Amino acid sequence: CAHGSVWALDLARPELPAQPRAPMAYNRSNFGVSVHGGKVYTAGGYGNYGLLGSSNGPECVQSDVDVYDPATDKWSSLQPMTTKRGGFSLGSVGGLLFAVAGFHCTNGPAHTESLSSVEAYDPASNAWTLLPPSESLPVAGGLGGVSAAVFGGQPGAHFAPELFVLGGASGDTVKAQSLAMSATIFHWALHPWAIYAIVALALAFFSYN
C-alpha cells in the first residue's frame, strides 16, 4: 500500500520514539528519495493511481517531484521528471540529482517494463534533463528495483564523486537472477558507465588506504 506519512527520528537521542512530520502531498510507494543541501527530495513512485493529489492523473507510476525542508516542516512541489518511473534510485552527485532506471507501467501495476534511462535534476534551475542513450544504464532491457550510494568527493578521498548503482531486476526472470549482484558506477567527471561488480568494492576499500 502507498502512504504519505513522514516520521523523524532524532539520531542524537535514538531511544526516543520517532515523531510525525508534515505528510507528503499524496500517498506513494517505491519512490526515489535523496538528501541534497539539507533537504529531502522525493520523486516518482507508485501512488494510488493519482487520486490523492498527483499531477499525473490516473497513472500507476508518477513523475512528481517534491522537496521537504526540515527547518520549516513543509513540502514544496518541483518540476516533474521527464519520465514516469517507480522502483528507481535517486542520488545526489556534483550538485545534481540523478534518477536512474526503474520501472514504468504499460497496463496497470501488474504489467511493467524496466527502464535504463537516466535523467538529471538541477536544483538551481528547477529543471530535469534526460541524458543521452550513451549515458543510460548499460543493461539490456533496463533494470528496476535498484539501490544507489554516492562514494568519493569527501575530504581525503582520492576519487571524484561517483554514483554506485547496485542490484535490481529486469522484466525477465532469468535476467533478474543473473543481474541481482550487478554493480554499475557512474563517473561524474567523464560521464560514461562501466560495470565493475566485485571490483567496485575493491575501489571503495583502497580509496581509504
Secondary structure as UniProt FT lines:
FT   STRAND          6..8
FT   TURN            11..12
FT   TURN            14..15
FT   STRAND          19..21
FT   STRAND          28..29
FT   STRAND          32..36
FT   TURN            37..38
FT   STRAND          39..46
FT   HELIX           48..50
FT   TURN            51..52
FT   TURN            55..56
FT   STRAND          61..69
FT   TURN            70..73
FT   STRAND          74..78
FT   STRAND          89..93
FT   TURN            94..95
FT   STRAND          96..105
FT   TURN            109..110
FT   STRAND          112..122
FT   TURN            123..126
FT   STRAND          127..130
FT   HELIX           133..135
FT   TURN            140..141
FT   STRAND          147..151
FT   TURN            155..156
FT   STRAND          162..166
FT   HELIX           173..179
FT   TURN            180..181
FT   STRAND          183..187
FT   TURN            188..190
FT   STRAND          193..195
FT   HELIX           198..206
FT   TURN            207..208
//
